[in-house]
Amino acid sequence: MPGVKNSWHESSVEIPSGALRVQEQGEGPGLIWSHGLLHPIALEELTPLREFIEGMEGRRVVRYDARGHGGSAAGRNDAANRWDQLGADLLELASALEIERFVAAGASMGVAASLRAALLAPERIAALLLLIPPTAWESRPAQAGLYRAMAHILDEKGTVAVAKAVEETLRDQPIAPGFEPAQEALYEALRAWDPPALGHVLRGAADSDLPDPERLTEIDAPALIVAVRDDPGHPLSTAEELAERMPFAQLRVVESLAEVDEIRATATHFLDELAAAGC
């Protein structure tokens, strides 16, 4: 609930690809939240998504820093940070926490990890809660090019130059209300990021995409997809394609991620329906 400080239990959890920084709270059916690219827990805490995640009551909510982000170990190479591998990490984390079946939830890159997990182990995914799906398929090459350009700057000039380039790119783009502190914190985080780890993250993202649209028809878990109407980095077309291909998906379009109350109400209704069905 807004204004309520929830208590997170923090731990380091070992999975085959390395240690992950993990936080969890609550009791009940599992829900595992995967964050977006370059936005680990420390940055999400500075956004309205904090209230959204903390508002999920009646469930054991787990969130974690993805491979190469925040307090988690770096990927061993670029391939370890591809989004299909992040889906495998998600399942390994659930196993390490003895969560057999769970709601896979996340934003942007976290959508990719959740979808990959659903294809790798459909019997383990009770449902999907997907916020702002990223560029995919036809819109992916241009975004991948940006990540490769950032990786090139990193290799040539270092993390400070990467932070400056990102700041210049985002300077003239509108910021959703409530996300300003996270954007400023992102520049600082980029300057302090371990260079090899950041390189693996960027090149791994550049080499990634959402699952082939034809495979999405295999995902029979209930899904709620929340998209922002005008967000070039998370185009509505991706969300619409997901909703069309996934047989039990519903789509909700909002004007901004700052509409936390509306998003939370929609997600709560979705999760309550799952609980009533025993999921």
Disulfide bonds with the S-S distance in Angstrom:
none
